[in-house]
Amino acid sequence: MAHSHSNDHGHDHDHAHGKGHDHGHGHQSQKHAGHGHDHAPRDFGRAFAIGLMLNTGFVIAEVTYGILGNSMALLADAGHNVGDVLGLIVAWAGVTLSKRGPTARFTFGLGKSSVLAALLNAMFLLVAIGAITFEAIQRLMNPEPVATTMIMIVAAAGVVVNGVTALMFARGSKGDINIRGAFLHMAADAGISAGVVVAGAVIAVTGLVWIDPAMSLLLNAVIIWGTWGLLKSASAMALSAVPHEIEIEDVRAALLRLPDVLEVCDLHIWALSTRDVAMSCHLVMPAGHPGDAFLTEAARVMKARFDINHPTFQIDFDKRTSCPLHNGAI
């Protein structure tokens, strides 16, 4: 096994050991390069707690004043913010569950539980959007007066709530895709709430009450765009697709540049969680033990260039019998 670990103090520890296996068709050996975890500066537990408290309170306020003010735009934004609350819970759960080590049953740990939750959130949001869209269309056909001052005040509060929440996640948005998702979602919501403020102002000036349901439809379009992206990303992760930020041919080329690597096949890359990426492949090499230094360097290259922190290499010495999936698409 070859393991590359990174700890919170910035030190790297590399350990390598392995043994050969005779499969009856040439000398082969399997080498595993294990986990390397890059931790964000903190686990953002306090940020999640404050963000959930602020957003839950704001959802209650939006629903209350949306009903009192007869505003579909506020109710649409409240529906979206319910998704935000669920999204924050999912992100927090992902951070918490990622701390749990593998077990005999869940040998990769529980990182992908956040993917399942994201799929449920996406489906819930799409159902909510459908209900809001139906009501908005009814309002377009039969416009009703709205309390513009109330709409603008509540939406302005949304700009503050979402903006403050986004800032709490800004520090970790570059190092953790899970935290980055929370940051971008909150920042986008601040912009959407600003749009509701504008709608209220336009209604106050023009008296065109149809702008309120029209704005709710526009907000729904924005939400659908984001939800569709979430659904696609979560589905891809659930199906063990190659992470979108990694080009598999670039990984193959990097492996072929390693000393004595003749061929790379059966290359698979997938996400273990929102932070951890795994890969496995066969490397065809000249007969003889490749050595621990080779395995350590191969793991280092995968981590440094592609942020792949769980690589597994099988070394094949007989090209004629290696790579059983070579005739497939990969």
Buried (B, 14 or more C-beta within 10 A) or exposed (E): BBBBBBEEEEEEEBEBEBEEEEEEEBBBBBBBBBBBBBBBEEBBEEBBEBBBEBBBEBBEBBBEBBEEBBBBBBBBBBBBBBBBBBBBBBBBBBBBBBEEEEEEEEEBBBBBBBBEBBBEBBEBBBEBBEEBBEBBEEBBEEBEEBBBEBBBBBBBBBBEBBBBBBBBBBBBBEEBBBBBBBBBBBBBBBEBBBBBBEBBBBBBEEEEBBBBBBBBBBBBEBBBEBBEEBBEBBBBBBEEBBBEEBEBEEBBEBBEEBEEBEBBBBBBBBBBBBBBBBBBBBBBBEEEBBEBEBBBBBBBBBBEEBBBBBBBBBBBBEBEEBBEEEEEEB
